[in-house]
Amino acid sequence: MKSMNKTILITGANSGLGKEAARQLAGLQETERIFLGCRNEAKAIAAKADLERETGRSIFEIVLMDVSSVESVRSAVTGMNQPVDALIMNAGGMGGKAPGQLTSDGVTQMFAANVLGHVALLEEMLKAGKLNQVAVFAGSEATRGVKKMGMKRPTLDTGSVEELATVIDGSFFGGKLDPMQAYGYIKYVGTLWMSAMARKHPHLKFITMSPGNTSGTAVMDDLPFLMRGIFKKIMIPYIMPMMGIVHSVEKGAHRYVTAITDPQLKSGVFYGSRPNALTGPVMDQSTIFPQLNDQRIQDNAEAAIHQFVR
Ligand SMILES: NC(=O)c1ccc[n+]([C@@H]2O[C@H](COP(=O)([O-])OP(=O)(O)OC[C@H]3O[C@@H](n4cnc5c(N)ncnc54)[C@H](OP(=O)(O)O)[C@@H]3O)[C@@H](O)[C@H]2O)c1
């Protein structure tokens, strides 16, 4: 049966895919309130005004949170005065200007913004009875490797708690974290954690959904100068469209809408594009990368994360 999502919290909702998802969800009659989880108040106020103007609905509310900080998301949950039906954990990306730098929680900036704060957020919401139905984590095809973009599939040696903890604190990557390679590993750990959560909480739905390779967002803005230039000025506007491996922000964000509304999607599964594709219909990514189904590695990822979320 299709479940109704009357209230939704979206992190990283002031731009890109998060903001577009908010716009599309406001177009559904069942949506009564959308909470915009943002770290920057001025940007959040501007996004809220845009969304109200574009949708003609006054259903948006700002929830200030920096998802790279456990403390910040916990205090945001305390301030929430009602539960939500759906949570879309979309904030993140390449980890800012210093993706390998450690936060006060002892994890890399890239891990903090994509995963650590979301773990604290979702778990705090569950503890407080503030999530009713479904949680979605923004995954990426980088987790099963993207040959066309030079992103190798993550390979772990043993998949132990200790090894996964090194992905989280950055030591796995040696002295220098290459954002294009680390990104797939970091989304991998988040995806494994979602699958572990699905087994622990069978009454709720946990979906990892990749929005696909999406143009028109700021996700590549933090890459080193040369790489950013290649992606933003050449690859995304010219080469990728020619190769058919990039789609619009509307299509990317629609995948989140599908994730919270499609009753066919199964809890604990990571959905993304078909083999060798980065756009188009979505499918269970474990058919491409079977290790995603390894319950031992899923549980180890959860245990490794909890060495840092205390
Ligand atoms: N675009 C793609 O091709 C693609 C593909 C696969 C997966 N994804 C994933 O999709 C998600 C959204 O990406 P996007 O392309 O829409 O990128 P974007 O335009 O850079 O948007 C990212 C959003 O996350 C917010 N954010 C970042 N760090 C945050 C933090 N610590 N606390 C709170 N908010 C934070 C940003 O806020 P500020 O404005 O304050 O920085 C911004 O609103 C990311 O998780 C990304 O990894 C994107």
The ligand as an SDF file (V2000), in Angstrom:
LIG
                    3D

 48 52  0  0  0  0  0  0  0  0999 V2000
   24.9190   16.0880   -8.2910 N   0  0  0  0  0  0  0  0  0  0  0  0
   25.2560   14.8310   -8.4880 C   0  0  0  0  0  0  0  0  0  0  0  0
   25.6450   14.4380   -9.6010 O   0  0  0  0  0  0  0  0  0  0  0  0
   25.1500   13.8160   -7.3690 C   0  0  0  0  0  0  0  0  0  0  0  0
   25.2870   12.4580   -7.6940 C   0  0  0  0  0  0  0  0  0  0  0  0
   25.1930   11.5040   -6.6920 C   0  0  0  0  0  0  0  0  0  0  0  0
   24.9700   11.9160   -5.3750 C   0  0  0  0  0  0  0  0  0  0  0  0
   24.8530   13.2470   -5.0810 N   0  0  0  0  0  0  0  0  0  0  0  0
   24.6050   13.6250   -3.6820 C   0  0  0  0  0  0  0  0  0  0  0  0
   23.4390   14.4200   -3.6240 O   0  0  0  0  0  0  0  0  0  0  0  0
   23.5050   15.2970   -2.5020 C   0  0  0  0  0  0  0  0  0  0  0  0
   23.1620   16.7270   -2.9370 C   0  0  0  0  0  0  0  0  0  0  0  0
   24.1250   17.1510   -3.8740 O   0  0  0  0  0  0  0  0  0  0  0  0
   23.9200   18.3810   -4.8850 P   0  0  0  0  0  0  0  0  0  0  0  0
   24.4400   17.9010   -6.1860 O   0  0  0  0  0  0  0  0  0  0  0  0
   22.5560   18.9280   -4.7780 O   0  0  0  0  0  0  0  0  0  0  0  0
   25.0080   19.3920   -4.2920 O   0  0  0  0  0  0  0  0  0  0  0  0
   24.9240   20.9220   -3.8100 P   0  0  0  0  0  0  0  0  0  0  0  0
   24.2560   21.7340   -4.8460 O   0  0  0  0  0  0  0  0  0  0  0  0
   26.3290   21.2290   -3.4160 O   0  0  0  0  0  0  0  0  0  0  0  0
   24.0100   20.8600   -2.5200 O   0  0  0  0  0  0  0  0  0  0  0  0
   24.4640   20.3330   -1.3020 C   0  0  0  0  0  0  0  0  0  0  0  0
   23.6080   20.8620   -0.1880 C   0  0  0  0  0  0  0  0  0  0  0  0
   24.0660   20.2660    1.0320 O   0  0  0  0  0  0  0  0  0  0  0  0
   24.2770   21.3080    1.9520 C   0  0  0  0  0  0  0  0  0  0  0  0
   25.3020   20.9440    2.9150 N   0  0  0  0  0  0  0  0  0  0  0  0
   26.5890   20.5710    2.6570 C   0  0  0  0  0  0  0  0  0  0  0  0
   27.2270   20.3500    3.8150 N   0  0  0  0  0  0  0  0  0  0  0  0
   26.3210   20.5970    4.8040 C   0  0  0  0  0  0  0  0  0  0  0  0
   26.3820   20.5640    6.2100 C   0  0  0  0  0  0  0  0  0  0  0  0
   27.5010   20.2500    6.8460 N   0  0  0  0  0  0  0  0  0  0  0  0
   25.2630   20.8640    6.9280 N   0  0  0  0  0  0  0  0  0  0  0  0
   24.1180   21.1970    6.2990 C   0  0  0  0  0  0  0  0  0  0  0  0
   23.9990   21.2570    4.9640 N   0  0  0  0  0  0  0  0  0  0  0  0
   25.0990   20.9760    4.2400 C   0  0  0  0  0  0  0  0  0  0  0  0
   24.6850   22.5190    1.1360 C   0  0  0  0  0  0  0  0  0  0  0  0
   24.5010   23.7020    1.8820 O   0  0  0  0  0  0  0  0  0  0  0  0
   25.4030   25.0390    1.6620 P   0  0  0  0  0  0  0  0  0  0  0  0
   24.7290   25.7950    0.5490 O   0  0  0  0  0  0  0  0  0  0  0  0
   25.3300   25.7130    2.9760 O   0  0  0  0  0  0  0  0  0  0  0  0
   26.7840   24.5910    1.2780 O   0  0  0  0  0  0  0  0  0  0  0  0
   23.7270   22.3830   -0.0200 C   0  0  0  0  0  0  0  0  0  0  0  0
   22.4560   22.8760    0.3150 O   0  0  0  0  0  0  0  0  0  0  0  0
   24.9100   15.1300   -1.9260 C   0  0  0  0  0  0  0  0  0  0  0  0
   24.8570   14.2650   -0.8120 O   0  0  0  0  0  0  0  0  0  0  0  0
   25.6900   14.5050   -3.0600 C   0  0  0  0  0  0  0  0  0  0  0  0
   26.7900   13.7670   -2.5930 O   0  0  0  0  0  0  0  0  0  0  0  0
   24.9310   14.2050   -6.0550 C   0  0  0  0  0  0  0  0  0  0  0  0
  1  2  1  0
  2  3  2  0
  2  4  1  0
  4  5  1  0
  4 48  2  0
  5  6  2  0
  6  7  1  0
  7  8  2  0
  8  9  1  0
  8 48  1  0
  9 10  1  0
  9 46  1  0
 10 11  1  0
 11 12  1  0
 11 44  1  0
 12 13  1  0
 13 14  1  0
 14 15  2  0
 14 16  1  0
 14 17  1  0
 17 18  1  0
 18 19  2  0
 18 20  1  0
 18 21  1  0
 21 22  1  0
 22 23  1  0
 23 24  1  0
 23 42  1  0
 24 25  1  0
 25 26  1  0
 25 36  1  0
 26 27  1  0
 26 35  1  0
 27 28  2  0
 28 29  1  0
 29 30  1  0
 29 35  2  0
 30 31  1  0
 30 32  2  0
 32 33  1  0
 33 34  2  0
 34 35  1  0
 36 37  1  0
 36 42  1  0
 37 38  1  0
 38 39  2  0
 38 40  1  0
 38 41  1  0
 42 43  1  0
 44 45  1  0
 44 46  1  0
 46 47  1  0
M  CHG  2   8   1  16  -1
M  END
$$$$
